[in-house]
Amino acid sequence: MSDNYLIYDTEAEAITRADTEGARMGYSYHINGIGTRYHTYPRITTNNKYALIVNEYELTEDEQAATTTSVTFPTE
């Protein structure tokens, strides 16, 4: 199975979406102020955008339509 991604222009936008999903999933950080905060964390792409894996996210219709499986990451 391929990973599904949402692509963001900025890291801050991607982290905000990851944080929202962490809160929805009831992660410790959002309940106790410590521990796990994000379900996934964004990675920079070769075109300087930020890709967030959203396979297990609860997506809006607009987000669902915007997902992609084609992302290129810089080589390390």
C-alpha positions, 0 to 999 in steps of 0.5 A: 500500500502506498502512503498518502500525503498532503502537501503544504507550502510551509512547515508550520502549516503541516505541523498545525495539521499534524497537531490537530490530528494528534489532538483528535486521536487523544495523544498524551500531549493534548491531555497531559501536556507531555508525551506524544503530540503528532501522529506523523511529522512533515518532511521536506520535499525536493521542491521545498514543500512539506509532505505529511503522511495522512494514511490514518488521518480523519480527512475532510473532503477537500483534504481527501481530494488533495492527497497524493501518493507521488512525493520526492524527498531529497537524498540524504 
